[in-house]
Amino acid sequence: AIRALEFCAEYKRRTEFKRLCDLLKQHLDNLKKFGGAAAMARVEEGAAKQNNKIRGWEGWTTDAIELHLETRFTQLEIASTLHQYNEGFKVVEEIYNILQISHSRRKAS
């Protein structure tokens, strides 16, 4: 994702940058919806089948959170470079959401 963001910045591809931002936001929303602790608890209780949409994903580990934040900060920097301030505000909200997930993971541990 970072390389795609850098491509958009290098060639000033604003439309593709917006589409990429939307895709990253959708990805984060899906991870929050299907990959959260509540979803995994339902699987462990047997109330729901394991969701195949996120197969192979280890969950909100510290490495995963770090990678998400690294991608979002790169995205924010490029939004500023391309003068896409509306996208920048959305990225700040996503960063806040990721930090909230990180904070709740630390409390649970």
N, C-alpha and C positions, 0 to 999 in steps of 0.2 A: 504494500500500500504506500509506503514511503517513497519508493521509486516512482510510482504513478503520480504521486503528489508533486514530486520534484520535476517530473516531465511537464506537468501542467504549468508549473512556475516558469520553467525554462522557455517554453514555447508560448507562454501567455494564453493558455487554453482555458478560458473562464467557464465556458459551457460544460466542458468535460470535468472541470474542477467541481462545479456544482453537483453534477451527476455522481461523482466519486464521493463527495460529502454525504449525499443522500444515501448512497450504498453503505457507507461506513456507519451512518446513523441507524439504518435498518438492521445492520449486522449487530450493533450493540443492543438494540431493542430486542432482537431475537435471543441474544445471549442472556439478557436480563429476564426475559419471559420464560425461556425453556431451560436455562442453565443455572437458575438460582438455587439457593439452599432449600427452598420450599418444594421446588420441583423434584430435587433429588430425595427429599424426605418422603414424598409421595411414592417414589419408586421403591425406596427401601421398605416402606410399609406394605407394598403390594397393591396399593390403591390405583396405581396407574402403571401402564407399561412403560418401559424405558423409551425415551424419545430418540428416534434414529436421526433426527435432524442435526444433533450435535455430537454424533458418535465420534469418538477419538479426542474429545475435548476434556481436559482434566479438571476444569472448573476454574473458579476465581483464585488461582494461586498468586503468590506475590510476583512471579515472573510474568504471568498473564496480565496482571494489572499494570506492571511496569511497561510492557510492550504496548498496551492500549494507550497509556499516558504518553509514551514517546511518539506514537503515531498522531495522537491528538495535538500535541504541542507543535509537531511539524506542520500539521494541517492548519493550525492557528497562525503560524508564522507565514505560511504561503497565502492564506486568506488575506493577511495584511499586505503582503507584497502585491497581490492581484487587485487590491482595493475592493475585496468582497467582504465588506464589513458585516453584512447580514449573516453570511456564512460563519464569520468569526464569532458572532454572538451565539450562534447555535453550538459551535465547537466548545465555547466556554461552558455552556450548560452541560454538554456531554462530559467535559472534564470534571465538573462538579458532581455529576452522577457517578462517575467512576470512583472519585474520591469518597463518596458516600458508601459505595459498595466496599471499598477498601477499609473504611472505618468500621462498618458493620462486621466485616470478616475478622478484624482485630479484636472486637468485643466478644465475638463468639468463641475465639480461641482461648 
